[in-house]
Amino acid sequence: MKMKKSLIVASLIGLFLAFLIFFVPQISVQAATTTTTPTETTTSPPGSTATTTTAPTTSTTSQTTSTSPTITPKALTITGLGAEDATLTDINGNPVTPSDNLYTWLNYKVNYNWSIPDGVQINTGDTTQFTLPEGVVANADLSFPIYNSSNVEIGTATIKNGETVGTLTFNDVLSNTNANRKGTLTLVAKGTNTSNNTEGEDWMFNKLGWVSGFDANNVPNELTWNIAFNPNEHNLSGVVITDTLGPNQEYIPGSLSAIGGSYGTGGFVSNGQQLNPTVTTDGNKVIISFPENVTTAVDIYYRVKVTGTNADGSTTWTNNATMASSEGSYNISASTSWGGFGTGNGDENVGSISLQKTDSATGKALSGAEYQLANGTGYVIISNAETDENGQINIKNLPYGSYTMTEVKAPDGYLINSSPIEFTIPDADGNTDLKVSQADKSIPGSVILTKADAETKNPIAGATFELLDSTGKVIQSGLVTDSSGKLAIDDLPVGDYSLVETAAAPGYELDATPLNFTIALNQTTPLALEKFNTALDTTPETGSVVLTKVDSSDISKVLPGAVYDLVDSTGAILQTGLTTDSNGQITVPDLPTGTYSFVETKAPEGYQSSLQPISFTISKGETTQVEAKDTLIEEDIPVVPGEPEKPGTTTPPTTSPENPSTTEPPVTGPTNPSEPENPGTVEPPTTNPTNPSEPEAPSTTEPPVTNPESPSQPENPGTTEPPVINPESPEEPETPSTTEPSVTSPESPSQPEAPSNAEPVYPEIPGTQGVEEAPSSSTPYPVIPGTSSNMSPSLKPSVPTSGTSTSTIPTSGQSSYEKGTFPQTGNENGLFMMISGLFIALFLLLKYWIKKLSY
């Protein structure tokens, strides 16, 4: 049993797979063939030895990083900066020597003259030392710059307070020099002698000062002044001290103190007594008054604020003090100094630069342009170098280095060129005399062209131009005048130009004559130009025609109601149903030049039609006048047997053998007497059925047209028009029931023919008769004599008139797919049969196994 079940399952699976294979043949399994290995980065924890791994790349680029060699600063050997090389002076410039008493409360100037041996290269950071002479030390922490003759800093000098050795550090300014390099160095120091030797000396009043405060840049901003008097401790009364402050000093209120004491070998010794003088100020004067007697030595201190730099740029401050007392008046001046300064120069390696300034469009040299020259650090060396009449700037003796020239003012009428010119002396090729150039664009001008009609002066839109420069080169093309006839062009440099018309506006002649103009320097308003064009001859290649219909016997009598066809030279009908108006006229406008003809299709009431085509020619812009005449139909006159008809008269009615009641005579064609005339052309009068003796008006009744499918039945049996004999069966009238007289069949020999003087008529084509209407566009007419057409009128193409429409019955389309198929494959029936067969086989197999299992 299990085996059977397994077989059933296997069969079902096999059928299912077969079904899939046949039913879904398009399914396929595609294996991925592209494998992308992601790049993975692994970061090791701090301290580990793991490395970072990345996926290899297809190419490896090897790079070598080169680092410019670092120049190590070196100590330079410079002469003139030793202690023995220095010279000393007091603040007033008087020489002193180390053997003099150089007191600590006094300032001195130390001066050096230094030089660098030729050939020694100086680089940034190179240093050398200077040493103070014996007897002096630095009176503060000093740091001050050293400049060359161009006021460019070449280095810095520094020394600490109380020390005797300082350092001079150079930058790269002197790196371009190689000979005759020398300079100076001056700084303020103080003495080292602390002994005052004041006991028993005959002095009464003394003063000194020093720097006591600095700002954030280590620049002095406060001074302290010290005044001492009465060292011998006399009894003084009326003591008043007046201290006059020098420039850039301002007394600090409350900063003064006065202490009593005495002088010994070590200087002033305070006794602890604080004196309280009265302190007042008057401008730059500080007034110190002692109201009581002074019996001890007095030491006074007060501070002033430094408010600026001295006018001469020095770092020395000077005061002058006076004292009045009971023992007399005294006067003393004191100064204090700080800082230093230095200079340094050398013979440099130099080059030159020559700039040529030109017009960007013409190359013309431009004078009046101004440039500034800056060195590699951005320091402006020359601020307004100006181009000469040749457009040149020549600068010589430029030390080796990098520079930048920038235009700061353009010549009149030009725009500044803001691009800097950068250069280095020497250049990459070792040249030291360099030449550079720069062009300026002139301030652009503009032009407005107005295009107008030469006669009306109306604007012309749509004219196309090209803009050419003075050499004839096309600068711009496709320039088109707008709706106001204007064409504007901006941003034109100074120069000569021309505008050339390349395509005229519609309706105008092309004028390719160049229109020359010039954009001048400093043009502030657009240049206005005008160009006039002549309009083309727009007279159409057409004309018109006026046909006037008159009575043939009285041409002053116009005939309305005549109907015409307009036919071209090939005989094709162009217009139908053209009817003369109350003035007897037909006007046809806008006809192309050529030859045409009018063919009358219906005469006015009571008149005989003239079927002779009226030919005429249309000339350009002209109106052609043509005249047509119709003859009045005379009263009916009985025809005497055997007597010919009078020419031009109307044929009397003749009794039809088939229908004796009819009185309409037969009409035969003039060309072929055996063929009947088109009943729609000339109508003979027919007998009034009510009163046979009175003919009907020929214009009121039309013969019915026989239905070609049933000759015995008229197309419109309800009409009152006389029947038309069926040419195929002349024995039977088409409409026996009508009261209108029938037209005699031309086949009947008993019927008389039309008189020989009758107007020619066109033969009627069997089966084409119809209710009276304007002839269709397919009705042919004879070719007008003189034309080149040799086609038969019946074969000439018709020209559809306006207002007519032609409908074509389309043939039924056929699908590109057959019934019962899929459009994609066309195998619907086959697939259906295959699926059906599979299901039948599956059903039979299941039925078989069910029976097996049931046993």
Steps between C-alpha positions, in 0.01 A plus 500: 500500500783739586666414171184595312471824684864578420439428134198728502696782661790456256262503204331814622837671547614396155182627338530827687859546384405419142217753526743766620751427226242527224283771645778732618783449253641843555599449866872452544733508796786745487793459734676805640838535334622822655641497846589821676735479790434784738790697632526442871699709741591365840617741765713354772444603861761730651816314588429193285724377221221426253530657159239655273404290198327623187400326181773529237443746218565440132777754479755634740647847481830556668554844647812653637450787738779748477551752775691819441820496701467683829759773552629488854560846651864564574703736715656770290843652557439873488753765590429811707263353760751428779525689833818665382327616182226689685500872574320652803325835537266646751143575404602837366761341271806591707772233494562296817731216577465189714741658746257780571246470774218339303222511757208264496250783504646645183445382143767469234505425131704213357587531130640240254607503134496145360582332167469157338791363298440476125385162372333394824148382418227627730186290541189537710570427865872560489622670822790684649569644851587847625663578839457812718812677622606484862309723742156472339223242477162489329253721685197291387398205288562641156389377154512737205516468118787586266418657163680552172510825308168412333340471844471124456566299814810281471510358855430543871725581800412364849655521847373424850487751787827514692690288244800598291466266200224531241408324171449631148279270284477551120216429256539436123519864384877500487510151348528659154805701595855382471719807559539822696256396769516717808283672755460663843356402837406736784331418831442660842674356805546604860806528714603245755641743762266501802708739716367854508782662702257764617598549866609853571479594130390845419189424304147598586274370214521197271276295264497177289243265340450155350246282314267337751217353289449313170203411286413158353757554223774576750498866405538757783172656610605643841798693640609569862673827591707536819580844657729535806593815692651631830760221545670706779172522693476879520195672644325613185180696473281594204605196294316486164613257224370541145565209257430576132422176312637446151288387198279189519488496883198536726510511883315216671302659792567352845822333389732744687659409831754702711706331773734660754842353583871548453781409262774265598765302321233268361279776376174629639378348825136560594411601856142386447362849496235543228480859386179640358575774249225662299503377136332697223529498120497781248507361146820298474632634833491307827522744802609353837466739801615435857298722739727426799873526548707210367780390731597159352617368168197428274458231234200556262357247248216544254387331180395626159316326217669481161239626252681455168822505308728798494481709188857407405427132548744469789451298815636767737281700740627823661364713791616832647445569871550816718495544877446820701581515878623725776857420391448592133385360165633192319454354149569153357410293186476124481448248220433133473527277194392156396546260211727513203516501124722374221571516129642262244563502125701329234572488131229274368471279197251701298305479177239701312146474369353662186121507452332567163135616509284454189142510372355149502333541161746708297831447681546875525731620780307656788638777719359608835455158660617491863642197683618418848796272565511279811764254616444139592379590850233735360685815597429771240830633367359730230139616517438687174740416219345642179540386139671759279408613149629167369280311744800382706609485864870426566614423855866430570710390798244253628661261749470133426165370611132464411282794407147587393389784274130594517319761293332757725388747233414436135562744214209724409233306317622159617411246765745405777661163447474349846728203426827542693832455321724277709870456428823396667851639454681304371244295307512125441750552217729720709399826333519805723367762257143396440233621257129458554190633325135551577206615287193699601156486346344827401173598662252332264261694281172403340305551180128497417396440138149598392364327189217679318305507175654740251165659412273464804778513760318221683725266705605175337527189717679180405802636310816299575850649532863407565744714701852529355813659644737731314677202338177356364487218751149398606464564873131431544241349268129433502413847631130561427301823527217483751134599470595868523758458223791543742820305547714579808861385548684565828854453637682612186863603554627818341553446129348488150217264413241431232156344489411296191147382424501129424127431476230752420178526691202336332365723226818707460801503273838395640748786535843350569682835494717513818393759755827624653529661843761577768491453877693793646693517828288597801178458306228531762184477286407237240586587141178533295494361144222482239458278197209519256379215280283503190189287505471226239242537222210324668257541211351149478536292184125513471225700336125504483226469241156661467247339267203714395191323359291700254218449258634424153258738336530773762844508666389767740269248658687295762383148578508367857459131578737355242703212646857425393787265563857630518739273308879514479712452188497122540122486508486428873213663685626740767170648619135421435170673560633849428183707451468849357374751755243777460754687291541198277854451625717224640824609668776246571799645693849365571543281196857397421623637170409282205223411257147409611148478362142542616249233389132579543307221668166678538360797309298776659127444500360539150836483328678243291834375652820554311724200553792653319781542761605859563878496531705771668849562638593612853793742530685588821320763706239570228124453467383340175160598367304249290151523354250221432180524300188284510212501250143542611276196428223601255126404530403154374413502122346190339730323263370459145583151374776511246595854583835550671517667833602857522858525625525608855140413585378257755398156370123459532371213706459172314262225598669189626377178338527323833318768690279715275426728791854629520602795294875513575708470186805279497835665544793358315863584540658713237795273462328169501130522398442148619588589860261703712615829640563528871157581636661719759622754254244667269137456600236520220161610616260221582128497465299583808307181574206707619496714192686332211483812296722685748856390541654500845776736590816318401684616812252363750494131425787261458464147355550230759808288478442134448622271774775305329423188704134499398445679169128472534496696826601862528728591781260748644142401400359784708645772280306684237779494251435327163627146470819421319493209257728218605753472221523124553127458453365778279164335473415569862497837664668514840212664673164409333309628802625856479302775340812647348566435131779253438804566295506311176764234479764580244487138387148544372520602133160652525628774721651806334852601588599829656537786257844544358539837663453363854777557755737202528438278797710230661382141467338342798681198634253217566455438867631838608174696488385646823294765658596841373808625681820674421723274291739301712870561497539194284295643213747576220500792267673546169855629507526870416668550163862588530567292811748218514263240635430210265302297747146400427257716699351193654840394636622833637532530877244705681590781741289485814331823586489654842221371713500152343626199681604160381438203722685178454372177650803348661561132451474297811839440650627155586686425820850367470402223737271211413206403710584252773867588535706695746632818345843429646545144383203394294497169691190539712324202348809278520569594862138438593512156339824414680360602843178314432695186409705522818191530716329205319812287553508599867132412538542155337805425712320594823202287399728207430673518837174548685372176349826326588482617857140391534589132426 
